[in-house]
Each structure stands twice: as C-alpha cells, then as structure tokens.
Amino acid sequence: MARTAKRAFACNQCGSVYPRWQGQCTACHAWNAINDVPTAPAADRRSERFSGFAGSGDRGQVQKLSDINLAAQPRFSSGLLEFDRVLGGGVVPGSAILIGGSPGAGKSTLLLQVLCRLSGQMRTLYVTGEESLQQVALRAHRLGLPTTNVNMLSETSIEHICLIAEQEQPRLMVIDSIQVMHMADIPSSPGTVAQVRECAAWLTRFAKTTGVALIMVGHVTKDGALAGPRVLEHCIDCSVMLEGDADSRFRTLRSHKNRFGAVNELGVFAMTGQGLLEVSNPSAIFLSRGDAMTAGSAVTVLWEGTRPLLLEIQALVDSSVMANPRRVAVGLEQNRLAILLAVLHRHGGVPLAERDVFVNVVGGVKVTETSADLALLLSLLSSLRDQPLPQDLVVFGEVGLSGEIRPVPSGQERLAEASKHGFKRAIVPFANMPKIAISGMQVSGVKKLADALMLLDSM
C-alpha cells in the first residue's frame, strides 16, 4: 500500500513551519502567506537520488574526531581580488555560495566576468534560468569578455542540471537564479518556500559530494532582505550581498556569513561599460572632497572585515518649521542617531530638539559599527556652528550613554591608514593612543565627550 504523503504548512515569507493552516504567520506577521508543503515523500526520494552522486570518501562513515584530516582546503582565485577578499581568500572547492542583490545591481555581470576569466584555467558551467543563452552571449560580447571556453546551459530543472554537471565535471558552477529553479516532485511553483528549500538543499549536497564550487544567485525583497526561507541562508557556506544605488557607479560586496573567512568583509567595485571593475583603494574614492572646506563634514576610519576604510560623514542641522523635527539618516542606523543626539544634549550641552537633523555617509556605504559615533557628533556640531573642521583631521571612537569615549578595535591600523592618506591630526579614544608615535601625525586622546568638544574649540 502506497504511503500517504504527509503535509505541513510553511510561510512563504520567512519559512516558519506550522502543523496546521492559520491566517497570520506568528514569526514575520505576514497575512495569507502560509501554504501547505509536502514533507515525507520528498525526503524519501531525495535520499534515493543522492545515492547516484559520486561519494566524497568520508560521507556516511563514522570517524574519530582526532583522525579527521586537518589539511587546509585548497582555494582557487576567482580572478577578481576584491571578490576573493570577500570570500576569505578565494573559492573553496565544494562550497556553496549565495550572492544576493537588488535588480540591476550587477550580480549576473559579476559572475559572468568570473567564469569568463576562469574558463581558460578550469572547466566552468553557467546555468541560466532567467535569460536565454543569446541574452547572456550579447552581454559577454558587449563587455568584451573571452567566451571561447565558457560552457552554458539554459535549464530550470534541478535534476537535469545535476545530471549535466556530473557529465561535464566543472570545478565552478553558477546557478542564476535559485528562485526560478524547480524539482519535479515538489507540487508547487518555482520561488515558493518548498521549491527554494529543496532546490538549495539538493544543490548544496551536490556540491559537497562532488567537490564542485557552487555559486547561487538570490533575489531580494522590497526591504532589501534575501528572498526565500531562512533555511536557504543556513544551508549554504557563504552569503554575500551586492549593494549599490541605481544612480551610483559604485557597488559594494559585503559578506554576511562566511564559514571560510571574516564576516562583514567589504569589496568595492565600479560599474563601467566593461562591467564591474575592482577598486583597489576605496578610501581614495570615498574621500574625494575637493579643496573647499565645508561645515558639517568629518572623516572617520571604519574597520571593514580585515582592512581599514576612510569615509566622510556629512551632517546638516537646520531650523525646523514642523512640530516634530525630522531625523533622517542615510547609511547610518536611525536609532543610533537618536541616541547620539540625546548624549550630545545631556553631556555636551548642545540642544538639537527643535532642529532638523540630516546625516549622510558619502559613497553609499552602510556603517554597521560604532566607531563612527564621535565623528558624527563633531560633524553635527560643525554644521550647527557653521564652522568647518580641519581638512587634515580624522576622528573615530565609540560614544557611550554616559558621555565616555570608548576604544575601538585595531586603533593603530586605523591611524596608519589615515596617515597614509595625508591626515596630520587625529582625535581618538584615550585607550587607542598609539604606543609608538606615528610620524607626521598629532594624535589626541579623549576620555569624555566634553574633552573632545574642548579640544575641537582649541583647533
């Protein structure tokens, strides 16, 4: 007697599973987003199909933890140093990488460049489910890429893709995109929770058992989050996001999860007529301020992954004509801005409750660490007083609720990067004062916000 297919209910927004249908998802609070999905039969057939893959030697066998080979996984370069930096030093064979981004950000262009560069060194396979082969070929021709050894496949069936991949045996395979792929035994349309979950799990297992490095392209929602169930991000090894405004020529590639390298590593690219070009010195790009000194601008040093990055923070303080003054932050967290304004009022004696405050990070970079707190406050004070900060001044430090200036990691490296770009003066936390003097730079350490304001008045 045939087994009855067991069914469960899952949210197509966040992937939460429920034993029965309900109108609202209690996890993401989305309405009418819960659909029924099969559970047991798919798992049975999946295990049968996995037996056809070439084994990796250590799967399915019990081993002592002390007997496991600790040799480092051999990486190979993607051909783009900024991409290698974000991945942790290169592509690891058998890894599953997920790259997301908004439409038009350049995901397909970036991966097409990688495959065309690597096609002369190894076997590659580009699987497209959204575009025709002619469209991809036209893009490669427009970018002037070498196309002689690039293998292409237009397919959306996971079973057929893996069958072809077993025959071709590529070292690197690109799936563009995971949201259009489907499996025959999943009774739902492509892009749903069930299809994305099963396709991602199937492809990841295929990569692990065959040693093929896999890169999957993922769509994002209107909020900028990766579309599909959260299990999609859990089963892969590396998740990176390609970010950038449509009207900006710069794109930033940031890692949000990486089992083989640093998290929050940042790579910078420039979108040109020849595709995405690497920006080897992003600090020079983000600091193109010109010769004129303007009020409300401060330079800080962030620590992105494994390297320092100089950025300009701009602030504008203006009289408000509204009952509730506006607080607008672009590239910074809105709640963080509200906290710093309260600290500036309480411990700096600068009230801004009746003024509009606008803050922007130049270059479209999103600041995720707290080392930019002190630079933000000094830029606000500069705009309020209409007094420009010195052009050769760099500022960094975390500001606490009691007005103390807290130290930040890698202070010596941040100062060395600022000195390399010609900065002569620095205001830093007292605990980040360099033990060895930096040639040509005057470093001032502060313990309280009031100390930083007094030091600024003396400049």
N, C-alpha and C positions, 0 to 999 in steps of 0.2 A: 504494500500500500504506500502510495507516494506521501512524502512528508508535507504537512501543511506549512506554507510559508508564514513564518512569524513576522509580525509587523510592529513597528514602533512609530513614534511621531517626533519629528525634529523641526526646529526653527530654521527657516532658510536664510535668516539674517546672521545669527550667531552660532548655530549648530547645536543648541541645547536639546537634549532628548527627553521626552515625556512618555509615560506609559499610556496615556490617552490624549485625545484631542482637546485643546482648550483655545479660547479666543485670543488671549494675550500671552506672549512669552514673558515669564517672570524674570528672565535674565536680562534681556535687552529692551523689554517693554514694548515690543512691536506687536501690532494688531494684525490678525489674519495672516500670519506668517508661518504657521505650524502645519506641516503636511505629513502624510504617512509615508514611511520608507521601509523597504524590506531589510531584514537583518540576517536570519539564519541561512537561507539558501545561497545568498551571495557569498557568504563566508565559506560555505562548503565548496562551491565551485571555484572560488579564488584559490583555495588551498590545493585543488586538483591542478589548476593551470600553473601554479608556481612550481610544481614538480618538474615542468618541462624546461625551466631555466638552467643554465649552467651553474653548478654549485660553486661557492667561493672557498670551499675546503674546510672552514671552521664553523659553518652553519649546521645546526641540527646535531651538534656534538657537545657533550659536557666536558668542560676543561677546567683545570685548576687555574685560579687567578694568577698564581705565580708562574704558570707555564705559558701565559699568553705573550706573544711576540710584541715587544715594545718598540720595534723599529719604526721610525717616523714615516708617515705616509708620503710617498714621493709626489711632489706637486709639479705642475707644468704651468708655464706662463700663458695668460690669455692674449698676450700681445699688447695689452694696454696696462701701463704701470699703475695708473690710478685705480683701475678695476682690480688689479692684483692686490693693491694695498687694502681695499675694502674687504676682499675675500680672505685676507690674512696672510698674503704672500704668494697666492696663485690658486689654481684649481686643483682640488684633491680628487683623484680617481675614485669613482663610486659614490661621490657626494651628490646630494640633491639640493639645488639652489633655486630659490624663488625670488624673482625680481618683479616688483610692482611699480606702479606709477600711473598718473593720470593720462588720459588720451592725448597723444601728441607730444608726450614728454621725450620720446626717443628710445623707448625700450627695444623695439624691433630693429631700429637703426644700429644701436649699440651692439646687439647680439649678432647682427649680420656682419658688422665690421670684425667682431671677434672671430667668427667662423671663417670668414674670407682670409684673415691673416694666418689662421692656424691650418687651413686646408692644405698648404704646401708642406706641412710637417707631419700631419697625422690625419686619419680618417675622421670626418665630421659628418653630421646629419642634421639638417634644418627641417623641422616638421612644422608646416604652417596649416592652420585650420581656419584662419580668418581671411587670408588673402589667397589669390591664385598664384601659381608659380610665375606667371607673366608679370604680375604686380611686383613681386619680390625681385625678379630679374631686372625690371625697369629701375627700381630703387638702387640696386647694386651698380647698374650701368651709370646712373646719374651721379653716384658718389665716387665713381672711378675705382671700384674695388676689383681685385683679381677674382674671377669666378670660375677658373678652369677646373679646379678640383673640389668644388663645393657640391655635395650631394643634397638634393632637395626632395621633399616628399609632401604632397598635399593630401592630408588624411585627418580624420577626426576619431576614428575607431582605435581605442587603446590596444585591443587585441591585435589588430593588423599592424599598428605601429611597432609593437614589441616583436612581432614576427619578422618584420623587415629589418629591425635593428639587430636581431640575432643573426641574420644573414649578412648584413653589412659590417657588423662589429666595429662601430665607431668608438673613438675614445671620448668624444664630446657630442652630446645630442641636445638640441634646443626644441622645446615644445612651446608653440606660440598659437594659442594660449590655453591654459588649463581649463578655463571656463567654457570653451567650445568643445572639449573632448567628451566622449561618452563611452559607456560599456554596454554591451548588448543585453546583459541580464539584469540591468537596473531599469525598472519600468518608470522612468521619469525623464524629463527633457534635460539637455545639457545646461549646465550652470546652476542646477539645483544642489541642495546640500548633499543629497545622496550621491549624485554623479561626481561632484567635485571631490568628496571624501574618498570614494572608492577609486577614482582615477588617480588621485595623488598617492594613495597608499600603494596602488598597483605599480605606478611608475617608480616610486621610491624603492620598493622591494626589488624591482627590476634592476635599478642602478646598483643596489647593494650586492646583489648576487652575481652580476656580470662585470662589475668594475667600470661601468660606463659613467662618466661625469654627466650629470643631467642638469639643465637649466630650464626652469618653467617660468613663463610669463603669466602674471596675475593681474586682473583688473582691480580697481579701487572703487569704493563707494563715493557718494557725493560729499561725505565727511572726510575723505582722504584716507580712510582705513582700507585694509586689504579686503576685497570682497570674498565671500565664501565662509565656510565654518572655521572656527578657531583650530580645529584639529588639523587643518591644512598647514598652519604655521608650526604645529607641534611635531609633525612627522618629517619635516624637511630639516636639513642641516644648517642652512644659511638663508636668511631672509634679508633682502636689501630693497631699498626704495629709491627710485629715481625721481627727484623732485625739481621743480622749477616752474616759474610762471610762463604763460604762453607768450608774453611780451618781453621776456628776458632771454638773452642769448646764452646764459649760463645755466647749467644743470648740476645738481649735487646728488651724489650717490652715497647713501648712508646705510650702514648695516645695523639692523635691529636685533638680529640673532645670528650668532656665528659659533659653531662648535669647534672651529679650527683657527680662530683668531679673535681679535679685540672687537668688542661691541661698540657701536657708535663711531666707528671709523668713517672718515669722510673723504670722498673723492670728488674732484671738481672737473667739469667738462665744459667746453664752449661749443654751442651749436652753430655750425657753419655750413656752407654749401657742399663741403666734402664730408659731412657727417659730424660726429662728436669728436672733438679734439681735446687732448689732455691739457690741463692747466697745471704745470709742474710747480708754480709758485703762486698759489691762490691769494696769499697775503698781499702781494703787489696789485692784484686785480681789485680786491675789496678796499684798498686804501688809496684809490685814485681820487683824492680830494681836491686837487688843484692848489694854486698858490694863495688864493684869498682866504683869510681867516674868517670863519663864520661862528656865530654864537650857537650854542646848543649841540655841539659835536664833540665827542670824546672817543678815543681809541682804546680798545681793550684787547687782551690776548686770551683766547679760548684754548682749551685742550681738547682736540677732536681725535679720539682714538689713540694714536701713537705720535701725534705731532702737534705743535702749536700753530694757531691761526690768528692773525691780526684782523680785527674787524672794527668798523666805525659804527658807533651808535649815535643816532640823531634824536633830539628831543625838541619839542615845540610847546611852550607854555603860553597860553593866550587868555585874555579875559573872556568869560563866558556870558552869553546872553540868555542862557537857559536856566530853568530852575534846578535841574540836575546836570552839573558839568560833565562833559564827555571824557571818557578814559579809553583811548584807542592805542593798542599795542600790536605792531606788525613784526613778527619774528621773535617776540618775547611772550611769556605767559601773562595773561591778563591778571590773574590773581596775584602773581608775584609783583606786578606793578602797583597794585593796590596796597600791598604790604609795605613796599618801599616808600610809598608816599606817606603812609602813616608814620614810619620810622623817621622820615625826613622832617615831619612836623613835630613829633614828640622830642626827638633827640638832636635835631638840627635847628629848631626854631624857625622853620620855613613853612608857612601855611599855604597850601595849594587847593584848599577845599572849594574855593569859589572860582577856580580857573580850569579851563580845558587843558588836558594833557595829551599830547600825541607823541608816540615813541616808535621809531623805525630802526631796523637793522639793515644797513646798506648791503646790497648784493643778494638779497632774498634768502640768506642763511637763517635757519631757526636756532636760536640759542636755547640749549637744554640744561646748561649748568649754571651755577650761582656765582661764578667768578666775575660776571659782568655787573653785579649789583652796584659796586662803588662807582664804576664808570657811568652807569645810568643815572645815579643821583647827581654826580657832578655835571653831567650834560643838562639835566633839568635845571640845576642852579645857574648854569651858564646861560640858558635860554631865558630864565626869569630875569636875570640881571642884564641881559643883552651884552655880556662880556665874553668874548671868545677865550677858550682855553689855549695854552701854548701849543704850537704846531708840533713841537718835539716832545710832547708829554704823552705817556701811556699809563693807563690806570687799570688795575684789577684787584679783586678782593670780594669776599662774601660779607654781606651786612646782616647781622643778627637783629632780633627784635629788640634787644636792649641797647642797640646802637654800637655794639662792638664790631670790629673788623676782623673777621675770622680768616685763617690762612686757607690757601687752595693748593691742590697737588701740583707738583712739577713747577714750582715758582722759579727756580734757577733757569730751566729751559725756556720758560716764557720770556724772561728778561733777556736771555741771549738772542732769542728770535727778534725781539723789539730792537735790540742794539744793532742787529744785522741790517735792519731796515732804516737805520739812521735816527732813532729816537735817543735823545740825550737825557731826559728826565723821566722818572717813574714814581708813582705813588702806589705802594703795595702794603699788604698787611705786615705788621712788625715781625711776625713769626716767619715771613717769607723773605726777610732781609738776606741777601747773599752772604755766605761766609767768606767768599773770595770776591774782592771788588771787581766790577765789570768795567773794563777800560772805556773811557769816554762817556760813561753814564752815571748820573747822580740819582741814587735810589733813596727814597724817603719812606720810612716805615711808620705806620699809624696804627693805634690800638682802638681808637674810638672814632665815630663819625665826626664829632666836634673837632678832633685833631686834624682830620682831612680837610674840613672846611677852613680852619685857621691856616693850614699850610697853603691852601689854594689862594687865600686872600693875600698871602705874602709873595706870591709869584708875580 
